[in-house]
Amino acid sequence: MKLNERVAIITEENMSRLSYLYGEMDIGDLSRIVNNHIKVAIDEIEEDNLKTKVQNCAECDFMKKYEYNKKIYYCDHVDRIDDMGKLGVDKLPKTSPVWCPLREKVNE
């Protein structure tokens, strides 16, 4: 979920409701309360992003490259299911292949 889908605009109605919950506030109090709520929303968004992160071969220590007329990218992880471990020729895939042994571990 994006931040702009989670943050409310401070309207007169919201101010009245906040005043009812927290008592009369000045702008400093309002700023502190709103910033705390925004911080919580950002923390939740960052947690969601970590849960849905997909393994990226370009960032992986097991990705190796050799050049034989072309750039050949392969996975050097010992637990890979694919015997060849070939990832691509001249470019890497945007996400890791389904046989990647680290693919599931990223979301744990």
ZIQUI-V887806 format. One record per backbone hydrogen bond with DSSP energy under -1.0 kcal/mol. CO is the residue of the C=O (numbers start at 1). NH is the residue of the N-H. If there is no record, write none. Layout:
co-><CO:CO>
nh-><NH:NH>
This chain:
co-><2:3:3:11:12:13:14:15:16:17:18:19:26:27:28:29:30:31:32:33:34:35:36:37:38:39:40:41:42:43:44:45:46:47:48:55:56:57:62:64:66:70:71:72:73:73:74:77:85:88:97:99:102:105>
nh-><5:6:7:15:16:17:18:19:20:21:22:23:30:31:32:33:34:35:36:37:38:39:40:41:42:43:44:45:46:47:48:49:50:51:52:96:59:60:76:74:72:68:90:66:87:88:64:80:75:73:100:81:106:108>
